[in-house]
Amino acid sequence: MSRKLILSTAIAAIVGFASVPAMANSVYIQQWGWANAAGGHQAGNGNAIGVYQRGWKNNSVSRQFGNGNVAATGQDGHHNASDIWQNGNGNAAGVGQFGGHHTSILTQDGNGNVAAGVQVGNGCEAEVNQTGSGNVAAFVQTCP
């Protein structure tokens, strides 16, 4: 790659990010494979949803009501499902699922909560519900 191309790409990226208002919500989705689905809803300001899915028939839904919430889902495999629901401000939730037939539901109602987890193998199920403020929950599961 030439220096000119690298420099122009970097400048374009900076200009692109600078033109987005600070209060804007964002959604980033990357999917590889077959029949994957991702969706969500955002009401408020400064919320972010990120989804990475590789494989087939993975599903991810994130809903955010409030300000400054972050939801991240990474799924590698097949028939995995992730549901993240956030109501409040400054919440962060993320899940990584590797393998098949995993289900995770992360629900946060309050402010400044953190929930994160990883599931590996086949057929793990996790549900985290947080109400209030400043809660932290983490899980790691390996299923046969």
C-alpha positions in Angstrom: 0.0 0.0 0.0 1.2 3.5 -0.7 1.6 6.1 1.9 -0.8 8.3 0.1 -3.6 5.7 0.3 -2.9 5.0 4.0 -2.9 8.7 4.9 -6.1 9.4 2.9 -7.8 6.5 4.5 -6.8 7.7 8.0 -8.0 11.2 7.3 -11.3 10.0 5.9 -11.9 7.9 9.0 -11.1 10.8 11.3 -13.4 13.1 9.4 -16.1 10.5 9.5 -16.0 10.1 13.2 -15.7 13.8 13.8 -18.8 14.5 11.8 -20.9 12.3 14.1 -22.5 14.3 17.0 -21.4 13.3 20.5 -25.0 12.5 21.4 -25.4 10.1 18.4 -26.2 6.4 18.9 -24.2 3.8 17.0 -24.6 0.3 15.7 -21.8 -1.9 14.3 -22.6 -5.3 12.8 -20.3 -7.8 11.2 -21.7 -11.1 10.1 -20.1 -14.0 8.2 -21.8 -17.3 7.3 -25.4 -18.1 6.6 -28.8 -17.0 8.1 -27.5 -14.9 10.9 -29.7 -12.1 12.3 -29.0 -9.0 14.3 -31.2 -6.2 15.4 -32.0 -3.7 18.1 -33.6 -0.5 19.4 -32.0 2.6 20.8 -33.8 5.5 22.6 -31.6 8.1 24.2 -28.1 9.4 23.4 -24.6 8.0 23.2 -25.7 4.4 23.1 -23.6 1.8 21.2 -24.4 -1.7 20.0 -21.8 -4.0 18.5 -22.4 -7.4 17.0 -19.9 -9.9 15.5 -21.4 -13.2 14.3 -19.6 -16.0 12.3 -21.3 -19.3 11.5 -25.0 -20.0 10.8 -28.3 -19.2 12.3 -27.0 -17.0 15.1 -29.3 -14.3 16.5 -28.6 -11.2 18.5 -31.0 -8.5 19.7 -30.0 -5.5 21.9 -32.4 -2.8 23.2 -31.2 0.4 24.9 -33.3 3.0 26.7 -31.3 5.8 28.3 -27.9 7.3 27.7 -24.4 6.1 27.3 -25.1 2.4 27.3 -22.9 -0.2 25.6 -24.0 -3.7 24.4 -21.6 -6.1 22.7 -22.2 -9.6 21.4 -19.8 -12.0 19.7 -20.9 -15.4 18.5 -18.9 -18.0 16.7 -20.7 -21.2 15.8 -24.3 -22.0 15.1 -27.8 -21.6 16.6 -26.6 -19.2 19.3 -29.0 -16.5 20.7 -28.2 -13.3 22.6 -30.6 -10.8 24.1 -29.4 -7.7 25.9 -31.9 -5.2 27.4 -30.7 -2.0 29.1 -32.8 0.7 30.8 -30.9 3.6 32.4 -27.6 5.3 31.9 -24.0 4.1 31.6 -24.7 0.4 31.6 -22.3 -2.0 29.8 -23.2 -5.6 28.8 -21.3 -8.1 26.7 -21.4 -11.8 25.8 -19.1 -14.1 23.8 -20.6 -17.5 22.7 -18.4 -20.1 21.0 -19.9 -23.4 19.8 -23.6 -24.1 19.3 -27.0 -23.8 20.8 -26.1 -21.2 23.5 -28.7 -18.8 24.9 -27.9 -15.7 27.0 -30.2 -13.0 28.3 -28.7 -9.9 30.0 -31.1 -7.4 31.6 -30.1 -4.2 33.3 -32.5 -1.7 34.8 -30.6 1.1 36.6 -27.3 3.0 36.1 -23.7 2.1 35.9 -24.2 -1.7 35.8 -21.8 -4.1 34.2 -22.6 -7.7 33.0 -20.3 -9.9 31.0 -20.0 -13.5 30.1 -18.5 -16.3 28.0 -20.1 -19.6 27.0 -18.1 -22.4 25.3 -19.2 -25.8 24.0 -22.8 -26.7 23.3 -26.1 -25.8 24.9 -25.1 -23.4 27.7 -27.9 -21.1 29.1 -27.3 -17.9 31.1 -29.6 -15.2 32.4 -28.4 -12.1 34.4 -30.9 -9.6 35.8 -29.6 -6.5 37.5 -31.8 -3.8 39.1 -30.3 -0.7 40.8 -27.0 0.9 40.3 -23.4 -0.1 40.3 -23.9 -3.8 40.0 -21.3 -6.1 38.4 -21.9 -9.6 37.2 -19.7 -12.0 35.3 -20.1 -15.6 34.2 -18.0 -18.3 32.3 -19.5 -21.6 31.3 -18.2 -24.6 29.5 -20.9 -27.1 28.4 -20.4 -30.5 26.8 
